[in-house]
Amino acid sequence: MSIDYNDKISKAVQQVPPSAIRRFFDVASEMKGHVISLSIGEPDFVTPWSIREAGINSLIDGYTHYSPNSGYSDSREAICDYLKRRYGVSYDYKHEVIITVGGSEGLDLAARALINPGDEVIIVEPCFVAYKATVMFAHGVPVVVETKPENNYKLMPEDLEEAITDKTKYIIMGYPNNPTGAVMTLEDYAKIRDVLLKHPDIIVLSDELYCELNYLDSRPASLCQFSELRDRIIMVNGFSKSYAMTGFRIGYVAGPSELIAPMVKIHQYCIMSAPSTAQFCAIEAATNADAEVSRMREEYNHRRRVIIKGLEDAGLSCFTPYGAFYAFPSIKSTGLSSEEFCERFLLEKRVAIVPGNAFGACGEGFVRISYAASMEDIKEAMQLLKEFVEEIKKG
Ligand SMILES: Cc1ncc(COP(=O)(O)O)c(C=O)c1O
């Protein structure tokens, strides 16, 4: 007799829909020959050498064992020093930081540490695909707040206020934003702070993975800078994007000890400790890599301008992205859906980009273009985009 697996698999897991990117990537993976990919969410740079060397040296020195559960104290201290230098905010490395397996683990730990079944979690969309899934896996109820291009994709205080109920446990917001490239300034955050002060029980998870990739201000703002919110901000951060370290799988969560302790408990049982070698790399990144980060930021910024100009030439409207390495133009003028646009662009022009609805329903009518790619590829793709849009509009 065969097993009814539907009956076996957790309902929470079954409820999470497959990613809207999937069908599109199925098409891409079948294609033979050269395809320009502006679809990926990771830096095209190789990790700066001094960071790699720190990992190699740790191996030569025999650091091949588990680290303490929340990470080596040296790596936690380096992260606290970095946060102090960057935001002027003090975290105690002993109790207020945990080193995780990428920012991804931080998102999951927060969900599992905070959510009781039925708790509502406000998710600011469009956003990184994992936010909703981590909440649903933990039996929480995602409540979406949409951001809009006319507001530069910033979270509007009145929209947040409207979504809050007595079941709201926490809010997840990520700036600089994947997929829109939007950033929030300290003045924007101050408006959110005012809403939060009216709701003293609500926690905020601020995903700041792209914090170093801000082209408006090389020292961008963070909600953690408001001392009156300090006891309820969970900062999820990491090294993947800003330091080109996706493969190292290293990130961290900083926050009040009362929220970090339960996360350490989950991490202790499920992960044990973040990769030891990567922790040595993280120390070097947090301490000595500012110049390398500036170099990469300048290069992204250069590409960003080329993308903005390319979109303009192609006749696609796009709000100006100031962070991360994505542009999120509207393709509504072509009359195609996001998926149709991406699929046809891929098949007809051999350029891969991502449908905007993969990042939330309000992303329909938009596409995400990553500029974590070579200038040569970006320029060629922009030329092909122009041709493609002209052909579509001609019918
Ligand atoms: C906004 C955002 N947060 C978190 C992550 C997870 O990053 P990692 O687990 O590599 O640190 C990503 C990855 O794409 C992201 O875009």
The ligand as an SDF file (V2000), in Angstrom:
LIG
                    3D

 16 16  0  0  0  0  0  0  0  0999 V2000
   16.9270   41.1530    1.6480 C   0  0  0  0  0  0  0  0  0  0  0  0
   17.6550   39.8760    1.8890 C   0  0  0  0  0  0  0  0  0  0  0  0
   17.7640   39.4210    3.1510 N   0  0  0  0  0  0  0  0  0  0  0  0
   18.4040   38.2780    3.4340 C   0  0  0  0  0  0  0  0  0  0  0  0
   18.9670   37.5120    2.4280 C   0  0  0  0  0  0  0  0  0  0  0  0
   19.6870   36.2430    2.8070 C   0  0  0  0  0  0  0  0  0  0  0  0
   21.0580   36.3970    2.6350 O   0  0  0  0  0  0  0  0  0  0  0  0
   22.1330   35.4040    3.2390 P   0  0  0  0  0  0  0  0  0  0  0  0
   21.4370   34.2740    3.8850 O   0  0  0  0  0  0  0  0  0  0  0  0
   22.9900   34.9900    2.0910 O   0  0  0  0  0  0  0  0  0  0  0  0
   22.9070   36.2180    4.2440 O   0  0  0  0  0  0  0  0  0  0  0  0
   18.8500   37.9210    1.0970 C   0  0  0  0  0  0  0  0  0  0  0  0
   19.3830   37.1010   -0.0160 C   0  0  0  0  0  0  0  0  0  0  0  0
   19.0920   37.2970   -1.1770 O   0  0  0  0  0  0  0  0  0  0  0  0
   18.1810   39.1490    0.8190 C   0  0  0  0  0  0  0  0  0  0  0  0
   18.0480   39.6140   -0.4330 O   0  0  0  0  0  0  0  0  0  0  0  0
  1  2  1  0
  2  3  1  0
  2 15  2  0
  3  4  2  0
  4  5  1  0
  5  6  1  0
  5 12  2  0
  6  7  1  0
  7  8  1  0
  8  9  2  0
  8 10  1  0
  8 11  1  0
 12 13  1  0
 12 15  1  0
 13 14  2  0
 15 16  1  0
M  END
$$$$
